[in-house]
Amino acid sequence: MNFEFSFKELPAVMCGPRVERRRVLVGGSAFWGTMDDDGRLRLDDGRVLDAEGATYLPPVNPSKIIAVHISYSSRSFETRNKARPTETPTYFTKPATALNGHKGQILKPADCKYLNYEGEYAVVISRTCRNVTPDEAWDCIEGFCPALDMGLQDFRDTDQGSMLRVKGADTLLPIGPGIVRGVNLFEQTLRTYVNGLVVQEAHIGEETIWGPHYVIADIARHITLLPGDVILMGTPCHSRSVDPGQVVECEITGLGRVSGTVTAIDAPRAAALGVGHAPTDSPEVRRVALGFDERVPDRFKDNLRQAKEATR
């Protein structure tokens, strides 16, 4: 692990036993529960559910969602052709309305061409956090979740600075199925799948540039983080566009696997009236949406090609 401010002892949030908390919809109401050793979800009221058949809600209720632009070395090599993208991390925000539960629909409007996947892990804040050091930041973490930071790259020309519509549209953040603690995050591997085929893969400990403790301490210099707030920790190389009908999943060993199905919807009604900046297919949009194939492993490209052919 070569990231900033390495630690000598494993932080408490990553010490076992493993505990996973999930939030589900039962009879029209939301309930929390804990996964048991048999793979069942035991609700806090004592009922036991089949975890596979449950209807999942996002396991977070944040006041804000903050995302790191690039924090994996393979992503930096692909996009910048160097191991470190910037001297210090840079960020953007996503509205809470972008949240989506496990197995939800990821909406792709008809007037948008490029909906890109980015498999990530999310950090969930446990307590009010302001003006902390990286060592202290570990005590502000409730746990970790798999997440998909989807993006409508068609709006990159107009929203590149804010990423508001690129990353903030409804349904673009499937997260869960639960919040996990008691797992050494830096021993885990992140994989993104499209129709069951691996299109991204990274060992978190080997590729991390800035750990969550550094990022929290950086953000909390000036912004108070509140319980339930979410920080998205970036994605490895090979973020590419997906099509309606394709199932996108992010799996992190030890944490779990979140999925969503890309679903076509009509273009917004106001778009036909000429309201706002139209989606574009410019060189800058294609540069990000299509990436740099010469800098990523062939197997990711081959698997994505197979996934796309299977849904045509």
DAPE-V388688 format. One record per run of one state. SS is the DSSP state (A for helix, B for strand, O for the rest). FROM is the first residue (numbers start at 1). TO is the last residue. If there is no record, write none. Layout:
ss->{SS	SS}
from->{FROM	FROM}
to->{TO	TO}
This chain:
ss->{O	A	O	B	O	B	O	B	O	B	A	O	B	O	B	O	B	A	O	B	O	A	B	O	B	O	B	O	B	O	B	O	A	B	O	B	A	O	A	O	B	O	A	O	B	O	B	A	B	O	A	O	B	O	B	O	B	O	B	O	B	O	A	O	A	O	A	O	A	O}
from->{1	12	15	19	27	29	36	40	44	48	51	54	55	57	65	69	72	73	81	91	95	96	99	101	104	110	115	117	119	126	129	130	134	141	150	151	153	160	164	169	173	182	185	188	189	195	197	204	208	209	212	220	225	226	230	233	241	242	247	253	256	266	269	274	283	291	293	296	298	311}
to->{11	14	18	26	28	35	39	43	47	50	53	54	56	64	68	71	72	80	90	94	95	98	100	103	109	114	116	118	125	128	129	133	140	149	150	152	159	163	168	172	181	184	187	188	194	196	203	207	208	211	219	224	225	229	232	240	241	246	252	255	265	268	273	282	290	292	295	297	310	312}
